[in-house]
Amino acid sequence: MRGKALLRKLLRVQLIRYWLSGVGAIFIDWSIFFILAVVFSMHYNIALAIAVSIGGVFNYIFNKYFTFFCRSKKIKTQVGTFFIINLAYMFISIFILSAYIEVLSMKPFNARMLTSITTFLIGYVMHKRVTFNKDIFTQK
């Protein structure tokens, strides 16, 4: 019984739910990035843009309903906001990924993994304060 109670308590912590959602999104993102950049030798920045975009769709759905419990009906505005924040996140990721590869001579997939870890908290704060902010998107 202790294990189930602890799990329920942990799932009440928003940052942990964000991390769990992120694990799913990162699995999708990294899988797509690996296939495109490593298997098909696509340039790492293009592979990153595609992977972040597809992973972002998954991330939006899980963050909206699982992480932040956002029930806003302002879907167009919220998706637009999510898109803009993900675009900013993608450019930050491209800059960091490029630095890891070009400056530190890391392999693209290893650099992608480290980029995800580096940008995790940035994404959390941006989505918590803007995309899924109940004060902004609650209908009155």
N, C-alpha and C positions, 0 to 999 in steps of 0.2 A: 504494500500500500504506500510506503514511503516514496518509492520510485515514481509512481503515478502522480502523487501529490507534488513532488518536486518538479516533474515535467510540466504539470499545469501551472505551477508558480513561475517557472522559467518562461513559458509561452506568454505569460502576461507582460513580460519585459519586452518592450517594443524593439529595442536594439537587437535582441536575440531573434525575434521574428524577422527583422530586417535581414539579419545574417542568414537565416534559413532560406528566405526568399532569394537572397543573393547567391547562395550555394547553387540553387536551381538555375538561376540566370547565368552564373559563371560557368556551370557545366555546359550549357548551350553555347555560350560565347566562346569558351576555350575550345570546344569541339569544332565549331565552325572555323575559328581562327586556325586551328591545327590543320584541318583539311585543306583550307585555302592557301595558307602560307607555307606549310611544310610539305604536304602531299602534292599540291598543284603549283608550288613555287610562285604564288601570287605575291606582289609587293606587300610587305607587312602593314603599311598604312591603309591600303585598300581592304585588305583582309580584316583589319581591325574595324574599319567603318562598317563593313557588312556584318561582322560578328556582333558588334555593339548594338546595331540596329535591330537585329533579330532577337538577341538576348533582351533588348530593351522592351520589346512587346510583352514577352513573358514577365519581365520585371514589373512592368506597369500593372498588369492584371493581379499578380500576387501581392504587390505592395498596396494596391488599392483595397483589396478585400481581406487580405490576411494580416499584413503588417500594421496598416494604419486604420483599418476598419472604416474606410471612407465610403459613405453612402451617397455622396453628392450626385445630383442629377445633371450637373453642369459638365457633362462629358466632353463636349467640344472644347470648352475652355481649359478643362483639366488636361486633356490629351495634348492640346497645344502647348500648355505650360510644361508638361512632361517632355514633349519633343524638344522644346527650347533648352531645357535643363540638360537633357541627354545629349544634345548637340554640343553644348558647352563642355559637358563631361567628356565627350568624344574628342574634342580638340585638346583638352587637358591631357587625355590619355595618349593621343598621338604625339604630343610634345614629349611626355615622359617616356613613352615607348621608344621614340626616336633617340632620345638621350641615352637610354640603356643600351640600345643596339649600336649606335654610332660612336658614342663617347666611351662606354664601358665594354664594348665589344661582346655583348651578351648574345646568345642565340635568340632568335625571334620568339619562340614559344616560352622560353624561360623569362624573357623580358616582359612578355604579355602577362604571365602569372604575377610577376612582381609589380607590374603596373596596376593590376586589379587590387592587389593588397594596398598599394600606395594610395589609391583613390577611393577606397571603401568608405571612409568617414566623410569625405567630401560629398559623395553621393547621398549618404544618409542625411546629413544636415540640409542639403539643398532640397531633397524631396520632403523631409519632415516640415521644414519651414515654409515651403512654397507649394509644391505640387499637391500634397495631401493635407494642407493646413485647413482645418475645419472652419476657422474663422473666415477664410477667403472663399471657400467653396460650399458653404452651407447656405441653402436657400432660406430666405427670410420672408 
